């Protein structure tokens, strides 16, 4: 069946229903998706028939996919979908949303008991309507919201939205760009696809490995196939058994579980047999050229002096290598492909080397080991892998991969390229990460400053955010250094709807407050942990006449100013006591619960003072809040850069604080929001020297540029200013612009203007 859907990212409203149902009903390998920014409407070419309107496209694809249909009822919803896309009056749109909500009160789908074209049309129309989505945020349409959430949660819908996001982010200027490679695997057959994730057991997985693992699992599930986990253990110099265990644990942290686990070492006997075959058929030879000379000869297209040695001589040297003799250690085996091919990966690569170290699985049985270039394609073919997914930095070696398989007469394997993941201020080199561990600059491979799977998960990255981000990046072939803000922003979207809200006040900035008109004794009230999501549960808030507030808030209060105490009501500032330094030492507020919170500009959080509550039940808990900076001060290190010259001086910042006692119920790994401070993950719970239970929280970046700015300018142990403030003060700006003298000279120019405002001193002046 020939199927091609042409779309434009510039269409307004965007035909979400057409894109989503195409992926829902037709396997990606059977359809081509074309992006054409010149298109004025969606176009579906199906078996030589051209269909242009979105409703007709949705109906055609529903028929192809065998979706249930009731044409009489469906047409009414199709008409309603068109109305949603065109209505500008809010009351009329609200009436439609109300009617849909009522209709879905006792139904899962709009028509019948299964998904129909009508469902996709209504979902797509609302998805493309900013006004409709805005009205739904009022949480007054629970049944319609449930309906929409179901369609958003479908894996095929996530794929569609990821594809659209990637296309918008690509900024392509060319017309008509086929994107079928982004969605499907070449010649994939449902139920027969086998992918593999082949890590080397020489370290911990990092975010780059996470992308490969997630994509492999995604395609295996898409085609109802299998994912193999294979440890590429061909180098006993670097590999350890314990790394295999940690890699499996890392994959579990990503919710990735293979259908089978194997090792390249399982195939050492077969690989040796095939290595001998390569020599016997004249497709490989032994070479003792020293490494530096071999590298130079390959670069210059010069043949090795041993390239035409006899099969007998080559087998004899291979036997010496297998025995691990002194003579054998001098030799290696090279594939006989080409001497001067423009693709240097095809210039007689090495396929076998000697290594007399003990292998962690096979012991001392072997003294020779196949290289990755030889073992990977061979074992892929032997294990039944249908599609090998790997980064496009290997693209030059793809012909080499196919040559190995063809030379041995093995079953072919498809290769699917994707771009390598790089981030600014981030090191993915195991050697460089090891340097930080060895020098005690981090606390281990799971340090929150590390880009390892353990590190980013410990810092609060969710599996769902990782998966969404990786799928959005999947189609991209560009090798670029990404900002961290996009992935943390995706993470925020995942955690914000479900993170319970609590309060915390830093201990060195607490201000005691007396509340006039407050309760005579402590009162407890149950409140939702998340005002917009009651399902998160309830928390117990203690109200007393003695509370604590932040110093920053207290400093901002004016005499007799009316402010709002969050989850309580309004209060009026009646007195403020300050010490000689200007720090507020105490406050007195008078409750004014009749006041309107909408008219106050300051909504502040607070905590009951520990001494004001019954001894039997704590009202606050001691916590430590951690935040982190990038490990290096340069966005991207060059090859000749010395790592030690670009190490950020201080990368860990901590604040002692008190949090409301509801945090006592949390367990390690729980994600919360301390209101007005940010999102945090509970890292550990422990007892201090006094036996008091303490909680360590790690701040989760929220994707805002200010919160992700390098804090390298801060003094040791201090929290650095964030965002533009820091950039303007102490962060040098790299620029290639030529320098110009200042118009008014080097002295600061302070403009004078007539004003009745009181003078303000520049806080940044010396």
C-alpha positions in Angstrom: 0.0 0.0 0.0 1.5 3.4 -1.1 0.8 6.1 1.5 2.4 9.6 1.7 1.2 12.4 4.0 2.4 15.9 3.3 2.2 18.5 6.1 3.5 22.0 6.9 4.5 23.2 10.3 3.1 26.6 9.3 -0.5 25.4 8.9 -2.8 27.1 11.3 -4.6 25.4 12.9 -2.1 22.5 12.6 -3.8 19.3 11.5 -3.0 17.3 14.6 -5.7 14.7 13.9 -4.3 13.8 10.4 -0.7 13.4 11.7 -1.7 11.4 14.9 -4.2 9.0 13.2 -1.6 8.3 10.4 0.8 7.0 12.9 -1.9 5.3 14.9 -3.3 3.4 12.0 -0.4 2.7 9.7 3.0 1.3 10.6 5.7 3.9 9.9 7.5 1.6 7.5 4.4 1.6 5.3 4.0 5.4 5.1 6.1 8.4 4.1 5.8 11.7 5.9 6.8 14.8 4.0 7.3 18.2 5.4 6.7 21.0 2.9 6.5 24.5 4.3 5.0 25.7 1.1 1.9 23.5 1.5 -1.3 25.3 2.2 -3.2 22.2 3.3 -2.5 18.6 4.4 -2.4 16.2 1.5 -2.7 12.4 1.6 -1.7 10.3 -1.4 -3.2 6.8 -0.8 -2.9 4.2 -3.5 -2.6 6.9 -6.2 -5.7 8.8 -4.8 -5.1 12.4 -3.6 -7.1 13.5 -0.5 -6.8 17.1 0.6 -9.1 18.1 3.5 -8.2 17.0 7.1 -11.6 15.4 7.8 -11.4 13.4 4.6 -7.8 12.4 5.4 -8.8 11.3 8.9 -11.8 9.3 7.5 -9.6 7.6 4.9 -6.9 6.6 7.4 -9.6 5.4 9.8 -10.9 3.1 7.1 -7.4 1.8 6.3 -6.7 1.2 10.0 -10.0 -0.7 10.4 -11.3 1.7 13.1 -15.0 1.3 14.1 -17.3 3.9 12.5 -20.8 5.2 12.8 -21.1 7.6 10.0 -24.3 9.3 11.2 -22.9 10.1 14.6 -19.4 10.8 13.5 -20.4 13.5 11.0 -21.9 15.5 13.9 -18.6 15.5 15.7 -16.7 16.3 12.6 -18.8 19.4 12.2 -18.2 20.2 15.9 -14.4 19.9 15.4 -14.5 22.4 12.5 -16.5 24.8 14.8 -13.8 24.5 17.5 -11.1 25.4 15.0 -12.9 28.5 13.8 -14.9 29.9 16.8 -13.5 33.2 18.3 -16.2 33.9 20.8 -15.4 32.4 24.2 -19.0 31.8 25.4 -19.8 29.8 22.2 -16.6 27.8 22.6 -17.4 27.2 26.3 -20.8 25.9 25.4 -19.3 23.3 23.0 -16.7 22.2 25.7 -19.6 21.9 28.2 -21.6 19.7 25.9 -18.6 17.4 25.1 -17.9 17.1 28.8 -21.5 16.1 29.5 -21.4 13.6 26.6 -18.3 12.0 28.0 -19.6 11.8 31.6 -20.4 8.1 31.2 -18.4 7.3 28.0 -14.8 6.5 27.3 -15.1 7.4 23.6 -17.4 9.7 21.6 -19.0 7.0 19.5 -19.3 3.4 20.6 -16.8 1.5 22.7 -13.7 1.9 20.6 -11.6 4.7 19.1 -13.1 6.2 15.9 -12.2 8.9 13.5 -14.5 11.3 15.5 -12.3 10.9 18.5 -9.2 11.9 16.6 -11.0 14.9 15.0 -12.2 16.3 18.3 -8.8 15.7 20.0 -7.0 17.3 17.1 -9.3 20.3 17.0 -8.9 21.0 20.7 -5.1 20.4 20.6 -4.9 23.1 17.9 -7.1 25.6 19.7 -5.3 27.9 22.1 -8.5 29.3 23.5 -10.0 25.8 24.1 -6.9 24.6 25.9 -6.9 27.8 28.0 -10.5 27.2 29.1 -9.8 23.6 30.0 -7.1 24.8 32.5 -9.9 25.9 34.8 -10.5 22.2 35.6 -14.2 22.5 35.1 -14.4 19.8 32.4 -13.1 16.7 34.1 -14.5 14.2 31.7 -13.3 16.0 28.6 -9.9 16.4 30.2 -9.7 12.7 30.9 -10.6 12.0 27.3 -7.9 14.3 26.0 -5.3 13.0 28.5 -5.9 9.4 27.2 -5.1 10.4 23.6 -2.1 12.4 24.7 -0.7 9.4 26.6 -0.8 7.0 23.6 2.6 6.1 22.4 1.7 6.9 18.8 0.5 10.3 19.8 3.8 11.0 21.7 5.6 9.9 18.5 3.5 12.3 16.4 4.1 15.3 18.8 7.8 14.4 19.0 8.1 14.4 15.3 6.4 17.7 15.0 8.6 19.3 17.7 11.7 18.0 16.0 10.6 19.4 12.7 9.9 22.8 14.1 13.2 22.8 16.0 15.2 21.8 12.9 14.6 25.1 11.2 14.8 23.6 7.8 14.6 26.0 4.9 14.4 23.6 2.1 10.9 22.6 0.7 9.7 19.0 0.9 11.8 17.0 3.3 10.9 13.4 3.7 10.8 12.4 7.4 9.9 8.7 7.1 13.3 7.7 8.4 12.5 9.5 11.6 9.5 7.4 12.3 10.2 3.9 11.0 12.9 1.4 10.3 13.8 0.3 6.8 12.0 -2.9 5.7 10.8 -3.5 9.3 8.3 -6.3 9.7 5.9 -6.2 12.6 6.8 -8.9 15.1 10.2 -9.6 13.6 12.3 -6.5 14.5 15.3 -7.2 16.7 17.4 -4.2 18.0 20.3 -4.3 20.4 22.1 -2.1 22.9 25.8 -3.1 23.1 27.6 -1.2 25.9 31.2 -1.9 26.8 31.4 -2.9 30.5 34.1 -0.3 31.3 32.2 2.3 33.1 28.8 3.8 33.9 26.2 4.8 31.4 25.8 8.5 30.6 23.1 10.5 28.9 24.5 9.7 25.5 24.1 6.0 26.1 20.6 6.7 27.4 19.6 8.1 24.0 20.8 4.9 22.3 19.1 2.6 24.8 15.8 4.5 24.7 15.6 4.5 20.9 16.5 0.8 20.7 13.7 0.0 23.2 11.3 2.3 21.5 11.6 0.7 18.1 11.5 -2.8 19.5 8.2 -2.0 21.2 6.8 -0.2 18.2 7.2 -3.2 16.0 6.4 -5.7 18.8 9.9 -7.1 18.5 12.8 -7.8 20.8 15.6 -5.7 22.4 18.9 -7.5 23.1 21.3 -6.3 25.7 24.8 -7.3 24.7 28.0 -6.5 26.6 30.8 -5.8 24.1 33.5 -7.3 26.3 36.4 -7.5 23.8 39.0 -5.5 25.8 40.1 -7.1 29.1 42.3 -4.0 29.8 39.3 -1.8 30.7 36.4 -4.2 31.4 35.1 -5.4 34.8 32.3 -7.7 35.9 31.0 -5.0 38.3 30.5 -2.6 35.4 28.0 -5.1 33.9 26.0 -5.0 37.1 26.0 -1.3 37.3 25.0 -1.0 33.6 22.0 -3.2 34.1 21.1 -1.1 37.2 21.4 2.0 35.1 19.1 0.6 32.4 16.6 -0.4 35.1 16.7 3.3 36.3 15.6 4.1 32.8 12.9 1.5 32.9 14.7 -0.4 30.1 14.8 -4.2 30.3 16.1 -6.4 27.5 14.4 -9.5 26.2 17.8 -11.3 26.4 21.3 -10.6 27.8 24.4 -11.8 26.0 28.1 -11.1 25.7 30.4 -10.8 22.7 32.7 -13.2 24.6 29.9 -15.9 24.1 31.0 -15.9 20.5 34.8 -15.9 20.8 35.0 -19.4 19.4 32.9 -18.6 16.4 34.7 -15.3 15.9 38.0 -17.0 15.9 36.7 -19.5 13.4 35.5 -16.7 11.1 38.9 -14.9 11.6 40.6 -18.0 10.2 38.1 -18.1 7.3 38.9 -14.5 6.5 42.6 -15.4 6.2 42.1 -18.5 4.3 39.9 -16.7 1.7 42.5 -14.0 1.3 40.4 -11.3 2.9 42.7 -10.8 5.9 46.4 -10.8 6.6 48.8 -10.6 9.5 50.8 -7.4 10.0 53.6 -6.5 12.5 53.9 -2.8 11.4 54.3 -0.6 14.5 51.2 1.4 15.4 52.6 4.9 14.5 53.8 3.7 11.1 50.6 1.8 10.4 48.6 4.9 11.2 50.8 7.0 8.8 50.6 4.5 6.0 46.8 4.3 6.3 46.6 8.1 6.1 48.8 8.3 3.1 47.3 5.3 1.3 50.5 3.1 1.5 50.1 -0.7 1.5 51.7 -2.7 4.3 54.7 -4.7 3.4 52.8 -7.8 4.6 49.6 -7.2 2.6 50.5 -9.9 0.0 52.0 -12.5 2.4 50.9 -16.1 1.8 47.9 -17.6 3.5 50.3 -20.1 5.2 52.4 -17.3 6.7 49.3 -15.4 7.9 47.9 -18.5 9.6 51.2 -19.2 11.3 51.3 -15.6 12.7 47.7 -15.9 13.8 48.5 -19.1 15.6 51.4 -17.4 17.4 49.0 -14.6 18.4 46.5 -17.1 19.7 49.2 -18.7 21.9 50.2 -15.3 23.2 53.9 -15.9 22.5 56.4 -13.1 22.4 56.4 -13.4 18.7 52.6 -13.3 18.5 52.4 -10.1 20.5 54.1 -8.3 17.7 51.3 -9.1 15.2 47.7 -8.1 14.5 45.2 -9.2 11.8 43.9 -6.7 9.3 41.0 -7.0 6.9 42.1 -6.8 3.3 39.6 -4.2 2.0 41.5 -1.3 0.4 44.7 0.7 0.6 43.7 4.1 -0.7 39.9 4.2 -0.5 38.7 7.9 0.1 36.9 6.5 3.1 39.8 5.9 5.4 37.6 3.5 7.5 38.0 1.0 4.6 41.8 1.2 4.5 42.6 -2.3 5.9 41.2 -1.9 9.5 42.5 -4.1 12.3 40.2 -7.0 13.2 42.2 -9.0 15.8 44.8 -8.0 18.5 46.8 -9.7 21.2 46.1 -9.1 24.9 47.5 -11.4 27.5 45.5 -9.9 30.4 42.9 -12.1 32.1 39.4 -11.6 30.8 36.8 -11.2 33.5 34.6 -13.9 31.9 36.8 -16.2 29.9 39.8 -16.1 32.2 43.1 -17.0 30.4 41.5 -19.0 27.6 42.1 -16.4 25.0 45.1 -14.2 24.2 43.5 -12.7 21.1 40.5 -10.5 20.9 38.4 -9.3 18.0 38.1 -5.5 17.6 34.7 -3.8 17.7 34.7 -3.2 13.9 34.9 -7.0 13.4 32.9 -8.4 16.3 29.9 -6.0 16.1 28.6 -6.8 12.6 29.4 -10.5 13.0 27.6 -10.9 16.3 24.7 -8.6 15.2 24.1 -11.0 12.3 24.6 -14.2 14.4 22.1 -13.0 17.1 19.4 -12.1 14.6 19.6 -8.4 14.9 17.5 -6.8 12.1 18.3 -3.1 12.7 21.5 -1.8 14.3 21.0 1.7 15.7 24.1 3.7 16.2 25.3 7.4 16.2 26.1 8.9 12.9 29.7 9.5 14.0 30.1 5.9 12.8 28.6 6.7 9.4 32.0 6.4 7.6 32.3 3.0 9.1 29.0 1.8 7.9 30.4 0.5 4.6 33.0 -1.4 6.7 30.3 -2.9 8.8 28.5 -4.2 5.6 31.8 -5.4 4.1 32.5 -7.7 7.1 29.1 -9.3 6.8 29.3 -9.8 3.0 32.9 -11.1 3.2 31.8 -13.9 5.5 28.5 -14.6 3.7 26.4 -13.7 6.8 22.8 -12.5 7.0 22.6 -8.7 6.4 21.6 -6.1 9.0 20.1 -2.7 8.5 21.8 0.3 10.0 19.8 3.3 11.4 21.8 6.5 12.1 21.0 9.1 14.8 22.9 12.1 16.0 25.2 11.9 19.0 24.0 13.8 22.0 26.2 16.6 23.3 25.5 19.3 26.0 27.3 22.5 26.8 29.6 22.6 29.9 29.4 18.8 29.9 32.0 16.0 29.6 30.9 12.6 28.3 34.4 11.1 28.0 34.9 8.3 30.5 38.5 9.2 30.9 37.8 12.8 31.8 34.9 11.8 34.1 37.3 9.4 35.8 39.7 12.3 36.4 37.1 14.1 38.5 36.4 11.0 40.5 40.1 10.2 41.1 40.8 13.8 42.2 37.9 13.9 44.6 36.1 16.8 42.9 32.9 14.7 42.9 31.5 12.1 45.3 31.3 9.3 42.8 29.8 8.2 39.5 26.3 9.0 40.8 27.2 12.6 41.7 24.4 15.0 40.7 27.0 17.0 38.7 27.8 14.1 36.5 26.0 13.4 33.1 25.8 9.7 34.0 22.4 8.1 34.1 22.8 7.8 37.9 23.8 11.4 38.2 20.9 12.9 36.3 18.4 10.6 37.8 19.7 11.5 41.3 19.3 15.2 40.4 15.6 14.6 39.6 15.4 13.7 35.9 12.5 11.5 35.2 12.4 8.6 32.8 9.4 10.0 31.0 11.1 13.4 30.4 14.2 11.6 29.1 12.1 9.4 26.8 10.2 12.3 25.4 13.3 14.4 24.8 15.2 11.5 23.2 12.4 10.7 20.8 12.1 14.4 19.8 15.9 14.4 19.1 15.8 11.0 17.4 15.2 12.2 13.8 17.9 14.9 14.0 21.2 14.2 12.2 22.9 17.4 13.3 25.8 17.0 15.8 25.4 20.0 18.0 26.0 20.9 21.6 22.6 21.3 23.2 21.6 23.6 26.0 20.4 21.8 29.2 17.4 24.1 29.5 15.3 22.1 26.9 15.6 18.8 28.7 15.0 20.2 32.1 12.0 22.1 30.8 10.6 18.9 29.5 11.2 17.4 32.9 9.4 20.2 34.6 6.3 19.4 32.5 6.3 15.9 33.8 6.8 16.7 37.5 4.8 19.9 37.9 1.4 18.3 37.8 2.2 15.6 40.4 4.8 17.2 42.7 3.3 17.9 46.2 3.8 21.5 47.5 5.6 22.2 50.8 7.3 25.1 52.4 10.9 25.7 53.6 12.7 28.7 55.2 16.5 29.0 55.4 17.6 28.9 59.0 20.0 31.8 58.8 17.3 34.1 57.4 14.4 33.3 59.6 12.3 36.1 61.2 10.1 35.3 64.2 6.6 36.7 63.8 3.8 37.3 66.3 0.2 37.1 64.9 -2.4 39.3 66.5 -5.8 37.6 66.4 -4.2 34.3 65.7 -5.3 31.0 67.4 -4.9 30.7 71.1 -3.4 27.2 70.7 -2.1 25.3 67.7 -4.8 24.3 65.1 -4.4 21.8 62.4 -6.1 21.9 59.0 -6.0 19.4 56.1 -5.1 21.0 52.8 -4.4 19.6 49.3 -0.7 18.9 48.6 -1.3 20.2 45.1 -4.1 22.7 44.6 -4.6 21.8 40.9 -4.4 18.0 41.4 -6.3 16.7 44.4 -5.2 13.1 43.6 -1.7 14.0 45.0 -3.3 13.8 48.5 -3.6 16.0 51.6 -1.1 17.5 54.0 -1.5 18.8 57.6 -0.9 22.5 58.1 -0.4 23.8 61.6 -1.6 27.3 62.4 -0.2 29.1 65.5 0.2 32.7 66.7 4.0 32.4 66.5 5.3 31.8 63.0 8.5 32.2 60.9 9.0 34.0 57.6 11.9 34.7 55.3 14.2 37.6 55.9 13.9 38.7 52.3 10.1 39.0 52.7 10.3 40.8 56.0 12.7 43.4 54.6 10.2 44.2 51.8 7.3 44.9 54.2 6.2 48.5 54.7 4.5 49.8 57.8 0.8 48.9 57.8 1.2 47.1 54.5 -1.4 44.4 53.9 0.2 41.1 52.7 -1.2 37.5 52.2 -0.1 34.5 54.2 -0.4 31.6 51.8 -3.1 29.1 52.8 -4.2 31.4 55.6 -5.4 34.8 54.6 -4.4 38.5 54.7 -2.5 40.2 57.5 -1.4 43.8 58.2 2.2 44.6 59.2 1.8 46.4 62.6 5.5 46.6 63.7 8.9 45.7 62.5 12.0 45.4 64.8 15.4 45.7 63.1 19.0 45.4 64.5 21.7 48.0 63.9 22.7 46.2 60.6 19.2 46.7 59.2 18.3 43.0 59.5 14.7 42.4 60.6 14.8 40.8 64.0 11.0 40.5 64.7 7.7 41.3 63.2 4.2 41.7 64.4 1.2 41.1 62.1 -2.5 41.5 62.6 -4.8 39.0 60.9 -7.2 40.5 58.5 -9.0 37.5 57.1 -11.7 39.7 55.5 -9.0 41.2 53.2 -8.9 40.3 49.5 -5.8 38.3 48.5 -6.3 39.5 44.9 -5.4 43.1 46.0 -2.1 42.2 47.7 1.2 42.2 45.8 3.0 39.9 48.3 2.0 36.3 48.9 4.5 34.7 51.3 5.0 31.3 52.7 5.5 30.7 56.4 6.1 28.1 59.1 4.9 27.6 62.6 7.6 28.2 65.2 8.7 24.9 66.7 8.2 26.1 70.2 4.6 27.1 69.6 3.2 23.6 68.9 2.6 20.5 71.1 5.7 18.6 71.9 4.1 15.3 70.9 4.1 16.2 67.2 6.9 18.1 65.3 5.7 21.0 63.1 9.0 21.5 61.3 11.9 19.3 60.1 15.6 20.3 59.5 16.6 20.0 55.9 19.6 20.8 53.7 19.0 22.2 50.3 21.7 21.4 47.7 22.3 23.1 44.4 25.1 22.5 41.8 27.1 24.2 39.1 28.7 22.9 35.9 32.0 21.1 36.5 33.8 23.0 33.8 33.8 26.7 32.9 34.0 26.4 29.1 31.0 25.3 26.9 33.1 22.9 24.9 36.6 21.7 25.5 38.9 21.5 22.5 41.4 18.7 22.0 44.4 20.8 23.2 42.6 22.2 26.3 44.0 21.1 29.6 41.0 19.8 31.7 42.5 21.2 35.0 42.5 24.7 33.6 38.8 24.8 33.1 37.5 23.3 36.4 34.9 25.3 38.1 36.2 26.4 41.5 33.1 25.8 43.5 30.3 23.5 42.2 28.3 22.6 45.3 26.1 25.0 47.2 24.1 24.2 50.4 21.6 25.9 52.6 20.3 24.8 55.9 16.6 25.2 56.3 13.5 24.2 58.2 10.6 22.6 56.2 7.1 21.9 57.3 6.7 18.6 59.0 4.9 17.0 56.1 8.3 16.2 54.6 8.7 13.6 57.4 6.4 11.3 55.4 8.7 11.4 52.3 11.0 8.7 51.2 14.2 8.8 49.2 13.6 9.7 45.5 10.4 11.6 46.1 10.1 14.8 44.1 8.4 17.8 45.6 8.2 21.6 45.2 9.2 24.0 48.0 6.9 26.8 46.9 8.8 30.0 45.9 12.1 28.0 45.9 11.8 25.4 43.2 11.5 21.7 42.7 13.6 19.3 44.8 14.2 15.6 45.0 14.8 13.9 48.4 18.3 12.5 48.1 18.8 10.9 51.5 17.4 10.7 55.0 19.7 10.2 58.0 20.2 10.8 61.6 22.7 13.6 62.7 25.1 13.5 65.6 22.3 14.2 68.0 20.1 11.5 66.6 17.8 13.9 64.9 16.3 12.9 61.6 17.5 15.1 58.7 16.7 15.3 55.1 18.9 16.2 52.1 17.2 17.7 49.1 18.7 18.4 45.7 17.4 21.2 43.6 16.0 20.1 40.2 16.7 22.6 37.4 13.4 23.9 35.9 14.7 24.8 32.5 14.9 28.5 33.1 18.1 30.0 31.7 18.7 32.1 34.8 18.7 28.9 37.0 21.0 27.1 34.6 23.6 29.9 34.3 27.1 29.1 35.4 27.7 30.1 39.0 31.5 30.1 38.6 31.7 33.7 39.7 30.5 33.0 43.3 32.9 32.9 46.2 33.5 29.6 47.8 30.6 28.3 49.7 28.3 31.1 48.6 25.3 30.9 46.3 26.0 32.8 43.1 23.6 35.3 41.5 21.8 33.8 38.7 20.9 34.7 35.1 21.5 38.1 33.6 22.6 39.6 36.9 25.7 37.4 37.1 26.5 37.8 33.4 26.5 41.6 33.7 28.8 41.5 36.7 31.5 38.9 36.6 31.2 36.7 33.5 33.5 37.7 30.7 31.9 37.6 27.3 33.7 35.9 24.4 33.4 37.9 21.2 35.1 38.1 17.8 34.0 41.8 17.4 36.7 44.4 17.1 37.2 46.7 20.0 36.0 50.3 20.0 37.0 53.1 22.4 34.2 54.3 24.6 32.6 57.5 23.3 32.8 59.2 26.7 36.2 57.8 27.7 36.8 55.1 30.3 35.2 56.8 33.3 31.7 55.8 34.2 29.0 58.1 33.0 26.1 58.7 35.3 23.3 60.5 33.6 21.6 63.2 35.6 17.8 63.8 35.4 15.4 65.9 37.2 13.4 63.6 39.5 11.6 63.6 42.8 12.6 60.0 43.5 14.9 59.5 46.5 18.5 58.8 45.4 19.6 55.1 45.2 23.2 54.0 45.5 24.5 51.6 42.8 24.9 48.3 44.8 27.5 47.1 42.4 29.8 50.2 42.5 33.0 49.9 44.6 
